[in-house]
Amino acid sequence: MSATMRSMELVPFKQKHIREILSWIKSETDMIQWAGATFVWPLTQKQFREHLKAARLEHPTLYPFALEKRGKIVGYCEISDHRRRYNSAMLSRVIISTRYRKKDFGKFMVKQAMQYAFGDLGLHRLGLGVYVSNKSAIRCYKKAGFVLEGTLREVVKVGNSYWNYLRMSILRKEWEC
Ligand SMILES: CC(C)(COP(=O)(O)OP(=O)(O)OC[C@H]1O[C@@H](n2cnc3c(N)ncnc32)[C@H](O)[C@@H]1OP(=O)(O)O)[C@@H](O)C(=O)NCCC(=O)NCCS
């Protein structure tokens, strides 16, 4: 592991960082690419705080994380939709601060989240969804070990166009290899 990666860690997300995350999302298109239909534009801190309530349930379905580099937040992601009965969850709302992209931080964060999902939560399956046009995210997920499951055609309307959506997943046995 490089010195840069050694200076980074995935930690539980703190609400005081919401403003920082929102500053990385400049438009409705950015928001949809990042979070699908979770939020309504304009994205507010209130919406984000509401969304995070699922992390405080007696049996949480959401685990929000910050990627920190020497204490400074540079990324955010979630394990969401935790279904205890099926040992499955989703990797969601993955984002790296604009100025830190294309430096392998995304791949590092995804791998750390997988460690939590399979190692700590004991999951059998971790899924995700990503829009077809999002080449950097798809490459990042493939590099981390996710495999393609299929395409949902023209599921959201952004401006005048409809976006296709890919489903990907990784199973425990694939993560263990
Ligand atoms: C998707 C995202 C998290 C990736 O993070 P990142 O730190 O830039 O990704 P990495 O540097 O770890 O790159 C992973 C791979 O993707 C490649 N990649 C990065 N940007 C790319 C681009 N624009 N086009 C093609 N490949 C790209 C990298 O080269 C790397 O592949 P490699 O190991 O073969 O070199 C980041 O771009 C982001 O925050 N995007 C906005 C929010 C978003 O779309 N989130 C995904 C929601 S599903």
PDBQT file of the ligand as one rigid body, heavy atoms in Angstrom, charges set to zero:
ROOT
HETATM    1  C1  LIG A 201     -16.933   7.326  -9.381  1.00  0.00    +0.000 C 
HETATM    2  C2  LIG A 201     -15.861   7.921  -8.483  1.00  0.00    +0.000 C 
HETATM    3  C3  LIG A 201     -16.227   7.639  -7.036  1.00  0.00    +0.000 C 
HETATM    4  C4  LIG A 201     -14.543   7.209  -8.815  1.00  0.00    +0.000 C 
HETATM    5  O1  LIG A 201     -13.581   7.677  -7.912  1.00  0.00    +0.000 OA
HETATM    6  P1  LIG A 201     -12.068   7.953  -8.362  1.00  0.00    +0.000 P 
HETATM    7  O2  LIG A 201     -11.294   8.164  -7.118  1.00  0.00    +0.000 OA
HETATM    8  O3  LIG A 201     -12.036   9.016  -9.386  1.00  0.00    +0.000 OA
HETATM    9  O4  LIG A 201     -11.707   6.548  -9.041  1.00  0.00    +0.000 OA
HETATM   10  P2  LIG A 201     -10.293   5.839  -9.066  1.00  0.00    +0.000 P 
HETATM   11  O5  LIG A 201      -9.226   6.870  -9.184  1.00  0.00    +0.000 OA
HETATM   12  O6  LIG A 201     -10.206   4.896  -7.913  1.00  0.00    +0.000 OA
HETATM   13  O7  LIG A 201     -10.394   5.075 -10.425  1.00  0.00    +0.000 OA
HETATM   14  C5  LIG A 201     -10.812   3.750 -10.557  1.00  0.00    +0.000 C 
HETATM   15  C6  LIG A 201     -10.577   3.333 -12.001  1.00  0.00    +0.000 C 
HETATM   16  O8  LIG A 201     -11.370   4.133 -12.866  1.00  0.00    +0.000 OA
HETATM   17  C7  LIG A 201     -10.546   4.769 -13.835  1.00  0.00    +0.000 C 
HETATM   18  N1  LIG A 201     -11.112   6.076 -14.109  1.00  0.00    +0.000 N 
HETATM   19  C8  LIG A 201     -11.151   7.146 -13.284  1.00  0.00    +0.000 A 
HETATM   20  N2  LIG A 201     -11.759   8.157 -13.914  1.00  0.00    +0.000 NA
HETATM   21  C9  LIG A 201     -12.106   7.711 -15.139  1.00  0.00    +0.000 A 
HETATM   22  C10 LIG A 201     -12.788   8.282 -16.275  1.00  0.00    +0.000 A 
HETATM   23  N3  LIG A 201     -13.237   9.551 -16.253  1.00  0.00    +0.000 N 
HETATM   24  N4  LIG A 201     -13.014   7.505 -17.378  1.00  0.00    +0.000 NA
HETATM   25  C11 LIG A 201     -12.585   6.223 -17.401  1.00  0.00    +0.000 A 
HETATM   26  N5  LIG A 201     -11.935   5.618 -16.369  1.00  0.00    +0.000 NA
HETATM   27  C12 LIG A 201     -11.710   6.361 -15.262  1.00  0.00    +0.000 A 
HETATM   28  C13 LIG A 201      -9.199   4.876 -13.192  1.00  0.00    +0.000 C 
HETATM   29  O9  LIG A 201      -8.178   5.003 -14.171  1.00  0.00    +0.000 OA
HETATM   30  C14 LIG A 201      -9.139   3.571 -12.434  1.00  0.00    +0.000 C 
HETATM   31  O10 LIG A 201      -8.809   2.512 -13.312  1.00  0.00    +0.000 OA
HETATM   32  P3  LIG A 201      -7.314   1.937 -13.321  1.00  0.00    +0.000 P 
HETATM   33  O11 LIG A 201      -7.117   1.321 -11.959  1.00  0.00    +0.000 OA
HETATM   34  O12 LIG A 201      -7.358   0.969 -14.435  1.00  0.00    +0.000 OA
HETATM   35  O13 LIG A 201      -6.403   3.106 -13.567  1.00  0.00    +0.000 OA
HETATM   36  C15 LIG A 201     -15.682   9.440  -8.730  1.00  0.00    +0.000 C 
HETATM   37  O14 LIG A 201     -15.425   9.661 -10.088  1.00  0.00    +0.000 OA
HETATM   38  C16 LIG A 201     -16.876  10.284  -8.298  1.00  0.00    +0.000 C 
HETATM   39  O15 LIG A 201     -16.970  10.687  -7.138  1.00  0.00    +0.000 OA
HETATM   40  N6  LIG A 201     -17.814  10.563  -9.236  1.00  0.00    +0.000 N 
HETATM   41  C17 LIG A 201     -18.979  11.419  -8.942  1.00  0.00    +0.000 C 
HETATM   42  C18 LIG A 201     -20.036  10.678  -8.120  1.00  0.00    +0.000 C 
HETATM   43  C19 LIG A 201     -20.458   9.406  -8.796  1.00  0.00    +0.000 C 
HETATM   44  O16 LIG A 201     -20.728   9.351  -9.976  1.00  0.00    +0.000 OA
HETATM   45  N7  LIG A 201     -20.520   8.311  -7.998  1.00  0.00    +0.000 N 
HETATM   46  C20 LIG A 201     -20.891   7.002  -8.474  1.00  0.00    +0.000 C 
HETATM   47  C21 LIG A 201     -22.310   6.755  -8.236  1.00  0.00    +0.000 C 
HETATM   48  S1  LIG A 201     -22.780   5.114  -8.821  1.00  0.00    +0.000 SA
ENDROOT
TORSDOF 0
